[in-house]
Amino acid sequence: MTVPQAGAIVFRVEEGSVRLLLVRSKKNPLIWVFPKGHIDPGEALAATALREAEEEAGVTGELVGSTGRTLAFQSGHEWVEVEYFLVRLIAERPSPEGRDKIWVSPEEAVERLSYDNARELVRAVLPVIQTAL
């Protein structure tokens, strides 16, 4: 069985350049990931993405839209399918979960992300982010 999840690719503009948010994985702190997580009963996917960004990274944001992509992978003992949404940063505070977070260029995100499908997702959504600025 595959567990549906939702995640957020949070972005901001810093000195004219796009920065993407990465957080350390809870299961493996050596890995940088986009905020994501389980969908609460009755919760819309987009609402899950916004909630997970707030819970994991302490950021609130404005939903820009779906990336149109779902990533499937094994997380611990379960297979998950994560639909990702683009989120423009509104406000930031420390991570409620105490996770490390970083804001990086899209190029650095591609270098830091551990999984090919996540790196490909960055490359695919960058043109959409550019038009959302």
PyMOL commands that set and color helices and strands:
alter all, ss='L'
color gray80, all
select helices_A, chain A and resi 45-57+106-112+116-132
alter helices_A, ss='H'
color red, helices_A
select strands_A, chain A and resi 2-14+17-24+32-33+36-38+59-75+78-92+101-104
alter strands_A, ss='S'
color yellow, strands_A
deselect
rebuild
show_as cartoon
